[in-house]
Amino acid sequence: MKGKIYHICEDEKFINSPVYQFETVFPSQNKFYVLVYNENQSFKHVKEQPFVYKTNPNSCLEIISSIKKDDLVVFHSLSSNFYSFLFALPKKIKTVWLCFGFEVYNNQKYFLENNLLASITFSKYAEPQPKKKLKTKLKDFIKPFFRFFNPKIPYTKEEKIKKSFKRIDYLGSSFKEEFSNITSLIKMKKRFFSFWYYPIEQIVDTQAEINLDKKNILIGNSGFKTGNHLDVFDKIKNYDFKGNKIVLPLNYGRKEYVSEIINEAEKKFGSNLEILDVFIPLAQYNKILEQIGTAIFYNKRQQALGNTIALLWFGAKVFLSNKNPFYSFLKRNNILVYSVEEDLNEKSCQEFLNLEQMEYNRKIIFALLNAQQLILDLKQQLKKINE
């Protein structure tokens, strides 16, 4: 890397991993600026280090004067708190947006959450879609023309979002399928920047042996309707689980939805049900995942990546929606993964992977996601930007 790498981020738990990865690739060339509103308080998540600085959305602008043309600016998400900095950044400075997903998937202009809902969940939880009044549409259409004569006309929220997407040079994602999905939704061409936030060593103990005592079936990873729990329950309600437990992780999500899902699960599975409704340490959670024989995630977009990778590593038979780009990524890399829509039935649900299949998945996952490989991948990505 010819210049320095400036990172703009918020105090999120995800940030410590890229701090480690970027510093390993280019030590002493990184500056992480964490936007906070009280610079006297300690970080909640980010580890304090000499090259990690606290700043706020206003003082952040002062950083721009020190950024040179060979430097790179990496945005860890495109939070609206970053817009002032992003828009003030000279166009000659190259930018990378490491997409968190919320920037697009939580915006109804680019994506409708209803599209993620399977039939039963849709019938119960679909949201009515707000429609703009004709007057508002006309104002939004005309405003850019008026701004040509009067640049002081303020940008709308939607205009700022679109402007932020346009300013970005490289879109960062864990895999190409998700990159293609995001660029398709925002209808903009970007250059791909491959970046995986968590090496496999940070997700599981890679030295531990495989636990072959698998008894349980896991459904979903959280209490959000995009998990399509009701549709999974309906599909498996008549299966004979032979004493196997149904494990439901519901320790975060929407309270009303979680309550309704628990009630429905208790009706269908009774004493076979185990609900995880409180946060537990990662090591304890992984002990539970080690006993999972089958995991069913009916999310139709990229979600629960960490859970999915951990379960595959532990030897679970994982079913994903074939609409999920992560399913396509895993299949492309020849990992044994199955489709909820096409492969899930009573027999397949209870035929767990054998040891040879488990070890086969582990070999591929480790080759793709071990820390050394991710560091090498990151180095190559940054080298391309400098060419």
TORGU-771928 format. One record per residue (C-alpha): residue number from 1; residue in three letters; x, y negated, z negated. Coordinates in Angstrom, 3 decimals. Each point is the difference from the previous one (the first is absolute). Layout:
BEGIN
(atom NUM; ala; (X; Y; Z)) ...
END
This chain:
BEGIN
(atom 1; met; (0.000; 0.000; 0.000)) (atom 2; lys; (1.528; -3.300; 1.098)) (atom 3; gly; (-1.851; -2.203; -2.432)) (atom 4; lys; (-1.903; 0.338; -3.251)) (atom 5; ile; (-3.383; 1.622; -0.552)) (atom 6; tyr; (-2.584; -2.124; -1.786)) (atom 7; his; (-2.891; 1.905; -1.549)) (atom 8; ile; (-3.304; -1.640; -0.892)) (atom 9; cys; (-2.150; 2.088; -2.311)) (atom 10; glu; (-2.247; 0.046; -3.041)) (atom 11; asp; (0.455; 1.751; -3.339)) (atom 12; glu; (-1.153; 3.413; 1.245)) (atom 13; lys; (1.091; 3.475; -1.124)) (atom 14; phe; (0.959; 0.851; 3.620)) (atom 15; ile; (2.824; -2.571; 0.133)) (atom 16; asn; (2.677; 1.795; -2.032)) (atom 17; ser; (0.439; 2.665; 2.674)) (atom 18; pro; (0.722; -2.406; 2.898)) (atom 19; val; (2.342; -1.912; -2.336)) (atom 20; tyr; (1.990; 3.215; -0.408)) (atom 21; gln; (-0.155; 0.961; 3.684)) (atom 22; phe; (0.948; -3.374; 1.480)) (atom 23; glu; (2.773; -0.536; -2.538)) (atom 24; thr; (1.410; 3.460; 0.716)) (atom 25; val; (0.103; -0.759; 3.739)) (atom 26; phe; (1.327; -3.561; -0.285)) (atom 27; pro; (1.246; -0.676; -3.529)) (atom 28; ser; (0.132; -3.646; -1.116)) (atom 29; gln; (-1.761; -1.170; 3.176)) (atom 30; asn; (-3.545; 0.042; -1.396)) (atom 31; lys; (-1.942; -2.685; -1.813)) (atom 32; phe; (-3.374; 1.006; -1.421)) (atom 33; tyr; (-2.370; -2.872; -0.780)) (atom 34; val; (-2.923; 1.117; -2.149)) (atom 35; leu; (-2.944; -2.411; 0.012)) (atom 36; val; (-1.365; -0.577; -3.492)) (atom 37; tyr; (-2.120; -2.712; -1.597)) (atom 38; asn; (1.850; -0.135; -3.311)) (atom 39; glu; (3.760; 0.078; 0.466)) (atom 40; asn; (0.537; 0.222; -3.755)) (atom 41; gln; (-1.581; 3.427; -0.233)) (atom 42; ser; (1.825; 3.271; 0.661)) (atom 43; phe; (-0.899; 2.129; 2.985)) (atom 44; lys; (-2.643; 2.631; -0.608)) (atom 45; his; (1.308; 2.454; 2.629)) (atom 46; val; (3.106; -1.266; 1.800)) (atom 47; lys; (3.339; 0.734; -1.639)) (atom 48; glu; (1.972; -3.158; -0.744)) (atom 49; gln; (3.336; -0.117; 1.839)) (atom 50; pro; (2.419; -2.804; 0.992)) (atom 51; phe; (-1.340; -0.134; 3.584)) (atom 52; val; (-3.689; 0.074; -1.050)) (atom 53; tyr; (-1.450; -3.464; -0.550)) (atom 54; lys; (-3.256; -1.386; -1.334)) (atom 55; thr; (-1.680; -2.647; 2.074)) (atom 56; asn; (-3.465; -1.409; 0.615)) (atom 57; pro; (-1.814; -0.776; 3.264)) (atom 58; asn; (1.172; -3.639; -0.096)) (atom 59; ser; (3.646; 0.356; -1.043)) (atom 60; cys; (0.263; 2.920; 2.417)) (atom 61; leu; (0.047; -2.531; 2.854)) (atom 62; glu; (3.346; -1.315; -1.242)) (atom 63; ile; (1.598; 3.332; 0.949)) (atom 64; ile; (-0.507; -0.666; 3.721)) (atom 65; ser; (2.800; -2.573; 0.220)) (atom 66; ser; (2.541; 2.675; -0.959)) (atom 67; ile; (-1.155; 2.564; 2.614)) (atom 68; lys; (2.255; 0.206; 3.076)) (atom 69; lys; (-0.818; 1.206; 3.529)) (atom 70; asp; (1.717; 3.381; -0.538)) (atom 71; asp; (-1.940; 0.661; -3.184)) (atom 72; leu; (-3.094; 2.192; -0.211)) (atom 73; val; (-3.151; -0.608; -2.051)) (atom 74; val; (-1.944; 3.051; -1.209)) (atom 75; phe; (-3.542; -0.456; -1.298)) (atom 76; his; (-1.176; 2.755; -2.310)) (atom 77; ser; (-3.675; -0.279; 1.032)) (atom 78; leu; (-1.502; -3.137; 1.496)) (atom 79; ser; (-1.596; -1.412; -3.120)) (atom 80; ser; (-1.760; -3.333; 0.533)) (atom 81; asn; (2.487; -1.370; -2.563)) (atom 82; phe; (2.711; 0.388; 2.659)) (atom 83; tyr; (-1.714; -2.028; 2.723)) (atom 84; ser; (1.519; -3.417; -0.788)) (atom 85; phe; (3.487; 1.494; 0.035)) (atom 86; leu; (-0.645; 2.038; 3.151)) (atom 87; phe; (-1.435; -2.925; 1.963)) (atom 88; ala; (2.876; -2.297; -1.010)) (atom 89; leu; (2.625; 2.534; 1.070)) (atom 90; pro; (1.836; -1.005; 3.224)) (atom 91; lys; (-1.005; 2.194; 2.946)) (atom 92; lys; (3.603; 1.034; 0.642)) (atom 93; ile; (0.036; 1.910; -3.314)) (atom 94; lys; (-0.952; 3.634; 0.530)) (atom 95; thr; (-2.710; 1.424; -2.260)) (atom 96; val; (-1.122; 3.449; -1.146)) (atom 97; trp; (-3.402; 0.699; -1.505)) (atom 98; leu; (-0.060; 3.182; -2.090)) (atom 99; cys; (-3.735; 0.615; 0.197)) (atom 100; phe; (-1.783; 1.094; -3.185)) (atom 101; gly; (-3.283; 0.580; 1.846)) (atom 102; phe; (-2.304; -2.344; -1.921)) (atom 103; glu; (0.914; -2.846; 2.364)) (atom 104; val; (-1.950; 1.698; 2.807)) (atom 105; tyr; (-2.230; 2.665; -1.543)) (atom 106; asn; (-1.544; -2.429; -2.514)) (atom 107; asn; (-0.832; -2.542; 2.695)) (atom 108; gln; (-3.379; 0.510; 1.677)) (atom 109; lys; (1.103; -1.914; 3.073)) (atom 110; tyr; (2.558; 2.702; 0.758)) (atom 111; phe; (-1.471; 3.055; -1.680)) (atom 112; leu; (-3.362; 1.151; -1.385)) (atom 113; glu; (0.253; 2.235; -3.068)) (atom 114; asn; (-3.251; 1.679; 1.054)) (atom 115; asn; (2.011; 1.652; 2.793)) (atom 116; leu; (1.871; 1.978; -2.661)) (atom 117; leu; (-3.136; 1.544; -1.484)) (atom 118; ala; (-1.193; 3.509; 0.860)) (atom 119; ser; (-3.735; 0.552; 0.516)) (atom 120; ile; (-1.235; 0.616; -3.575)) (atom 121; thr; (2.206; -2.674; -1.520)) (atom 122; phe; (-1.034; -2.403; 2.761)) (atom 123; ser; (-3.699; 0.579; -0.635)) (atom 124; lys; (0.446; -0.850; -3.691)) (atom 125; tyr; (2.797; -2.585; -0.105)) (atom 126; ala; (0.218; -1.775; 3.362)) (atom 127; glu; (0.083; -3.784; -0.380)) (atom 128; pro; (-2.149; -2.272; 2.173)) (atom 129; gln; (2.291; -1.921; 2.317)) (atom 130; pro; (-0.201; -3.797; -0.355)) (atom 131; lys; (-0.679; -1.876; 3.216)) (atom 132; lys; (1.280; -3.468; 0.744)) (atom 133; lys; (-2.552; -2.632; 0.865)) (atom 134; leu; (0.170; -1.335; 3.546)) (atom 135; lys; (0.884; -3.466; -1.318)) (atom 136; thr; (2.980; 1.414; -1.930)) (atom 137; lys; (1.171; 1.962; 3.037)) (atom 138; leu; (-0.097; -3.124; 2.143)) (atom 139; lys; (1.928; -2.032; -2.573)) (atom 140; asp; (2.675; 2.699; -0.243)) (atom 141; phe; (0.252; 0.152; 3.792)) (atom 142; ile; (0.260; -3.772; 0.479)) (atom 143; lys; (2.319; -0.758; -2.931)) (atom 144; pro; (3.286; 1.000; 1.764)) (atom 145; phe; (-0.817; -2.413; 2.860)) (atom 146; phe; (-0.641; -2.881; -2.400)) (atom 147; arg; (3.221; 0.818; -1.832)) (atom 148; phe; (1.906; -0.623; 3.219)) (atom 149; phe; (-0.951; -3.688; -0.354)) (atom 150; asn; (0.017; -0.040; -3.794)) (atom 151; pro; (2.623; 2.382; -1.455)) (atom 152; lys; (-1.101; -0.853; -3.551)) (atom 153; ile; (-3.213; 2.015; 0.298)) (atom 154; pro; (0.490; 2.801; -2.583)) (atom 155; tyr; (0.232; 3.604; 1.072)) (atom 156; thr; (-2.780; 2.374; -1.025)) (atom 157; lys; (0.844; 3.135; -1.973)) (atom 158; glu; (-0.451; 2.132; 3.124)) (atom 159; glu; (2.257; -2.286; 2.041)) (atom 160; lys; (2.727; 0.242; -2.650)) (atom 161; ile; (-0.170; 3.792; 0.020)) (atom 162; lys; (0.255; 0.142; 3.784)) (atom 163; lys; (2.820; -2.553; -0.015)) (atom 164; ser; (1.917; 2.065; -2.575)) (atom 165; phe; (-0.324; 3.145; 2.139)) (atom 166; lys; (1.214; -1.878; 3.096)) (atom 167; arg; (3.083; -1.387; -1.773)) (atom 168; ile; (1.301; 3.479; -0.867)) (atom 169; asp; (2.606; 1.614; 2.280)) (atom 170; tyr; (0.203; 3.531; -1.468)) (atom 171; leu; (-2.790; 1.998; -1.596)) (atom 172; gly; (1.244; 2.452; -2.612)) (atom 173; ser; (-1.784; 3.276; -0.663)) (atom 174; ser; (0.896; 3.466; -1.246)) (atom 175; phe; (-0.811; 1.633; 3.319)) (atom 176; lys; (-0.756; -0.878; 3.601)) (atom 177; glu; (-3.643; 1.161; -0.053)) (atom 178; glu; (-0.907; -2.517; -2.696)) (atom 179; phe; (1.979; -2.723; 1.785)) (atom 180; ser; (-2.018; 0.674; 3.156)) (atom 181; asn; (-3.219; -0.095; -1.996)) (atom 182; ile; (0.794; -3.396; -1.566)) (atom 183; thr; (1.158; -1.623; 3.251)) (atom 184; ser; (-3.147; 1.274; 1.688)) (atom 185; leu; (-2.212; -1.519; -2.703)) (atom 186; ile; (1.683; -3.433; 0.058)) (atom 187; lys; (0.286; 0.162; 3.818)) (atom 188; met; (3.618; -1.167; 0.027)) (atom 189; lys; (3.228; 1.518; 1.255)) (atom 190; lys; (2.731; 0.382; -2.618)) (atom 191; arg; (3.301; 1.783; -0.243)) (atom 192; phe; (0.027; 3.063; -2.240)) (atom 193; phe; (2.026; -0.049; -3.221)) (atom 194; ser; (0.033; 3.409; -1.661)) (atom 195; phe; (0.068; -0.170; -3.791)) (atom 196; trp; (-1.069; 2.520; -2.639)) (atom 197; tyr; (-0.382; -1.476; -3.475)) (atom 198; tyr; (0.658; 3.145; -2.047)) (atom 199; pro; (2.674; 2.668; 0.636)) (atom 200; ile; (-1.146; 3.500; -0.941)) (atom 201; glu; (2.399; -0.042; -2.984)) (atom 202; gln; (-2.026; -2.862; -1.533)) (atom 203; ile; (-3.272; 1.902; 0.390)) (atom 204; val; (0.938; 3.473; -1.306)) (atom 205; asp; (2.836; 1.930; -1.612)) (atom 206; thr; (1.504; 1.535; 3.130)) (atom 207; gln; (2.104; 2.439; -2.066)) (atom 208; ala; (-2.984; 1.645; -1.685)) (atom 209; glu; (-1.140; 3.397; 1.253)) (atom 210; ile; (-3.394; 0.542; 1.583)) (atom 211; asn; (-2.761; 0.920; -2.436)) (atom 212; leu; (-1.860; 2.937; 1.558)) (atom 213; asp; (-2.703; 0.072; -2.684)) (atom 214; lys; (-2.505; -2.082; 1.943)) (atom 215; lys; (-3.653; 0.083; -1.042)) (atom 216; asn; (-1.616; -3.344; 0.660)) (atom 217; ile; (-1.580; -2.034; 2.767)) (atom 218; leu; (0.505; -3.784; 0.051)) (atom 219; ile; (-2.384; -2.448; 1.667)) (atom 220; gly; (1.041; -3.591; 0.759)) (atom 221; asn; (2.422; -2.276; -1.782)) (atom 222; ser; (-2.103; -2.876; -1.348)) (atom 223; gly; (-3.466; -1.349; -0.711)) (atom 224; phe; (-0.636; -1.802; 3.277)) (atom 225; lys; (-2.740; 0.871; 2.485)) (atom 226; thr; (2.529; 0.354; 2.837)) (atom 227; gly; (0.890; 3.354; -1.599)) (atom 228; asn; (-3.400; 1.265; 1.230)) (atom 229; his; (-0.407; 2.165; -3.106)) (atom 230; leu; (-3.700; 0.709; 0.563)) (atom 231; asp; (0.676; 1.400; 3.473)) (atom 232; val; (2.712; 2.305; -1.363)) (atom 233; phe; (-2.291; 1.124; -2.854)) (atom 234; asp; (-2.741; 0.806; 2.490)) (atom 235; lys; (2.361; 1.959; 2.237)) (atom 236; ile; (1.337; 2.199; -2.819)) (atom 237; lys; (-3.043; 0.160; -2.318)) (atom 238; asn; (-0.795; 3.654; 0.804)) (atom 239; tyr; (3.581; 1.290; -0.095)) (atom 240; asp; (0.798; 2.649; -2.606)) (atom 241; phe; (2.996; -1.472; -1.832)) (atom 242; lys; (0.593; 3.126; -2.119)) (atom 243; gly; (0.847; -2.014; -3.087)) (atom 244; asn; (2.278; -2.463; 1.767)) (atom 245; lys; (-0.272; -3.524; -1.367)) (atom 246; ile; (-1.089; -2.963; 2.090)) (atom 247; val; (2.337; -2.886; -0.928)) (atom 248; leu; (-1.281; -3.552; 0.602)) (atom 249; pro; (2.509; -2.884; -0.394)) (atom 250; leu; (-2.198; -3.018; -0.804)) (atom 251; asn; (2.273; -2.054; -2.236)) (atom 252; tyr; (-0.359; -3.116; 2.119)) (atom 253; gly; (-2.637; -1.350; 2.326)) (atom 254; arg; (-3.469; -1.549; -0.227)) (atom 255; lys; (-1.688; 0.821; -3.313)) (atom 256; glu; (-3.506; 0.406; 1.400)) (atom 257; tyr; (1.206; 2.300; 2.770)) (atom 258; val; (2.149; 2.045; -2.401)) (atom 259; ser; (-2.965; 0.483; -2.350)) (atom 260; glu; (-2.247; 1.184; 2.831)) (atom 261; ile; (2.650; 2.367; 1.380)) (atom 262; ile; (0.562; 1.545; -3.439)) (atom 263; asn; (-3.750; 0.565; -0.431)) (atom 264; glu; (-0.276; 1.633; 3.414)) (atom 265; ala; (3.098; 2.148; -0.557)) (atom 266; glu; (-1.291; 1.231; -3.360)) (atom 267; lys; (-3.256; 1.088; 1.638)) (atom 268; lys; (1.776; 1.950; 2.727)) (atom 269; phe; (3.025; 1.470; -1.784)) (atom 270; gly; (-0.899; 0.046; -3.713)) (atom 271; ser; (2.630; 1.595; -2.222)) (atom 272; asn; (2.379; 0.443; 2.973)) (atom 273; leu; (0.582; -3.754; 0.029)) (atom 274; glu; (3.050; -1.857; -1.360)) (atom 275; ile; (-0.187; -3.804; 0.204)) (atom 276; leu; (3.126; -2.175; -0.212)) (atom 277; asp; (-1.431; -3.349; -1.060)) (atom 278; val; (2.928; -1.503; -1.938)) (atom 279; phe; (3.495; -0.914; 1.146)) (atom 280; ile; (2.687; 2.499; -0.924)) (atom 281; pro; (3.810; -0.106; 0.499)) (atom 282; leu; (1.289; 1.122; 3.408)) (atom 283; ala; (1.767; 3.073; -1.419)) (atom 284; gln; (-3.232; 1.154; -1.667)) (atom 285; tyr; (-2.016; -0.670; 3.146)) (atom 286; asn; (2.480; 1.986; 2.079)) (atom 287; lys; (-0.458; 2.961; -2.376)) (atom 288; ile; (-3.694; -0.059; 0.914)) (atom 289; leu; (0.799; -0.266; 3.724)) (atom 290; glu; (2.342; 3.015; -0.238)) (atom 291; gln; (-3.034; 2.169; -0.838)) (atom 292; ile; (-2.032; -1.159; 3.009)) (atom 293; gly; (-0.503; 2.667; 2.647)) (atom 294; thr; (-2.192; -2.086; 2.309)) (atom 295; ala; (-0.287; -3.794; 0.269)) (atom 296; ile; (-2.754; -1.718; 1.974)) (atom 297; phe; (0.350; -3.666; 0.991)) (atom 298; tyr; (-2.838; -1.207; 2.213)) (atom 299; asn; (1.464; -3.485; 0.482)) (atom 300; lys; (-0.239; -1.128; 3.608)) (atom 301; arg; (2.926; -2.399; -0.255)) (atom 302; gln; (3.473; 0.030; -1.520)) (atom 303; gln; (-0.529; 0.436; -3.761)) (atom 304; ala; (1.441; 2.193; -2.764)) (atom 305; leu; (3.349; 0.467; 1.781)) (atom 306; gly; (1.915; 0.582; -3.224)) (atom 307; asn; (-2.547; 2.533; -1.236)) (atom 308; thr; (-0.053; 1.800; 3.338)) (atom 309; ile; (3.782; 0.256; 0.248)) (atom 310; ala; (0.263; 1.205; -3.623)) (atom 311; leu; (-2.671; 2.652; 0.540)) (atom 312; leu; (1.639; 1.241; 3.200)) (atom 313; trp; (3.309; 0.178; -1.844)) (atom 314; phe; (-1.553; 1.967; -2.864)) (atom 315; gly; (-1.449; 2.463; 2.498)) (atom 316; ala; (-3.659; -0.988; 0.214)) (atom 317; lys; (-2.100; 0.623; 3.076)) (atom 318; val; (-1.015; -3.530; 0.983)) (atom 319; phe; (-3.099; -0.933; 1.994)) (atom 320; leu; (-0.148; -3.508; 1.492)) (atom 321; ser; (-2.439; -1.682; 2.334)) (atom 322; asn; (1.150; 0.344; 3.591)) (atom 323; lys; (-0.896; -3.701; 0.357)) (atom 324; asn; (2.757; -0.871; -2.473)) (atom 325; pro; (3.222; -1.141; 1.764)) (atom 326; phe; (1.995; 1.735; -2.731)) (atom 327; tyr; (-1.497; 3.324; 1.103)) (atom 328; ser; (1.323; -0.675; 3.518)) (atom 329; phe; (3.435; -0.882; -1.409)) (atom 330; leu; (0.202; 3.238; -1.995)) (atom 331; lys; (-1.170; 2.118; 2.938)) (atom 332; arg; (2.496; -1.725; 2.307)) (atom 333; asn; (2.763; 1.020; -2.393)) (atom 334; asn; (-1.259; 3.614; -0.087)) (atom 335; ile; (-0.994; -0.089; -3.673)) (atom 336; leu; (-2.710; 2.513; -0.925)) (atom 337; val; (-3.008; -2.219; -0.632)) (atom 338; tyr; (-3.685; 0.612; 0.677)) (atom 339; ser; (-3.031; -1.956; 1.191)) (atom 340; val; (-3.056; -0.578; -2.212)) (atom 341; glu; (-2.215; -0.202; 3.075)) (atom 342; glu; (1.311; 3.085; 1.826)) (atom 343; asp; (1.731; 2.331; -2.460)) (atom 344; leu; (-1.763; -0.304; -3.364)) (atom 345; asn; (-2.203; 2.984; -0.861)) (atom 346; glu; (-0.422; 2.349; -2.956)) (atom 347; lys; (2.711; 2.386; 1.157)) (atom 348; ser; (2.586; -2.642; 0.953)) (atom 349; cys; (-0.653; -1.946; -3.200)) (atom 350; gln; (0.960; 2.969; -2.171)) (atom 351; glu; (2.827; 1.478; 2.049)) (atom 352; phe; (2.960; -1.863; -1.457)) (atom 353; leu; (3.352; -0.290; 1.763)) (atom 354; asn; (2.511; 2.792; -0.521)) (atom 355; leu; (3.549; -0.623; -1.219)) (atom 356; glu; (1.454; 0.027; 3.521)) (atom 357; gln; (-2.487; -2.682; 1.134)) (atom 358; met; (0.682; -2.107; -3.094)) (atom 359; glu; (3.740; 0.111; 0.563)) (atom 360; tyr; (-0.501; -0.803; 3.688)) (atom 361; asn; (-1.888; -3.209; -0.869)) (atom 362; arg; (2.606; -0.939; -2.595)) (atom 363; lys; (2.828; 0.312; 2.518)) (atom 364; ile; (-1.660; -2.390; 2.460)) (atom 365; ile; (-1.075; -2.508; -2.662)) (atom 366; phe; (3.467; -0.141; -1.524)) (atom 367; ala; (1.631; -0.487; 3.409)) (atom 368; leu; (-2.338; -2.919; 0.734)) (atom 369; leu; (-0.238; -1.712; -3.363)) (atom 370; asn; (3.115; 0.615; -2.070)) (atom 371; ala; (1.641; -3.182; -1.296)) (atom 372; gln; (3.139; 0.380; 2.118)) (atom 373; gln; (-2.051; 0.371; 3.196)) (atom 374; leu; (-2.213; -3.003; -0.807)) (atom 375; ile; (3.096; -2.111; -0.679)) (atom 376; leu; (1.432; 1.073; 3.365)) (atom 377; asp; (-3.326; -0.784; 1.734)) (atom 378; leu; (-0.120; -3.450; -1.606)) (atom 379; lys; (3.573; -0.737; 1.045)) (atom 380; gln; (-0.866; 0.880; 3.602)) (atom 381; gln; (-3.129; -2.186; -0.094)) (atom 382; leu; (1.961; -3.021; -1.214)) (atom 383; lys; (2.763; 0.658; 2.532)) (atom 384; lys; (-2.584; -0.130; 2.846)) (atom 385; ile; (-1.192; -3.405; -1.162)) (atom 386; asn; (3.562; -1.309; 0.160)) (atom 387; glu; (0.650; 1.270; 3.520)) 
END
